[in-house]
Amino acid sequence: MLVIFLVTIYLFFYTNPVLAIIYVFVAYELLRRSSMVTGRVAMIQYTPSQAKRDSQMKAMNPVQVDTLEEQVIQKMAPIGHSDPATYVMSSYKPVADDVGSASLV
């Protein structure tokens, strides 16, 4: 505390007084914050236990019967739900090279 007082006096006499006034506020805040002693780390007070976090996560994520992927497959997959593939023959003939032994698909 003596060092802070000496620095304040030095700033008033040898530098700009505005700087000394700002330093007074800084010194006050420094002393105020350093004088508070809690004896405990603040992080420990606000961190829940692992069991409590697990129960909260289970409440937020209930067990689903089907996953999203399974629901999409059941809704959109044509296997077993659609008609057999039908080929349409038309008079249109594309201009392309011979496809060899490829199918009509």
C-alpha positions, -999 to 999 in steps of 0.1 A, spaced: 0 0 0 29 23 7 43 17 -28 9 27 -43 9 59 -22 44 68 -33 36 62 -70 6 85 -66 26 113 -51 53 109 -78 26 112 -105 11 143 -90 45 161 -88 63 149 -119 37 141 -146 3 153 -158 -22 156 -129 -49 139 -150 -27 108 -151 -23 109 -114 -61 111 -109 -67 81 -132 -40 63 -112 -59 70 -80 -89 52 -94 -68 23 -106 -51 20 -72 -85 21 -54 -99 -7 -76 -67 -27 -72 -69 -25 -34 -106 -32 -34 -103 -63 -55 -73 -77 -38 -88 -72 -3 -117 -96 -10 -108 -131 3 -133 -158 -2 -112 -189 6 -127 -209 -22 -123 -209 -59 -153 -194 -76 -154 -221 -103 -161 -248 -78 -193 -232 -66 -209 -231 -100 -197 -265 -115 -223 -292 -110 -213 -328 -103 -209 -353 -131 -239 -373 -119 -261 -341 -121 -248 -332 -155 -255 -368 -167 -290 -367 -155 -296 -333 -172 -282 -347 -205 -304 -377 -203 -334 -355 -197 -325 -334 -228 -318 -364 -250 -345 -391 -244 -340 -425 -260 -355 -427 -295 -370 -458 -310 -358 -450 -345 -329 -428 -354 -333 -400 -379 -315 -420 -406 -339 -450 -401 -369 -427 -403 -357 -412 -436 -350 -446 -450 -384 -459 -441 -400 -428 -457 -380 -425 -489 -366 -459 -497 -384 -474 -527 -372 -510 -520 -402 -532 -516 -426 -503 -518 -425 -493 -555 -435 -509 -588 -408 -528 -607 -387 -507 -630 -404 -502 -664 -384 -492 -695 -400 -468 -720 -390 -471 -756 -393 -439 -776 -385 -427 -811 -358 -403 -797 -323 -416 -803 -295 -397 -786 -264 -389 -805 -236 -407 -787 -210 -434 -792 -218 -470 -791 -223 -480 -754 -212 -516 -761 -228 -541 -738 -244 -515 -713 -280 -519 -703 -309 -496 -713 -311 -479 -679 
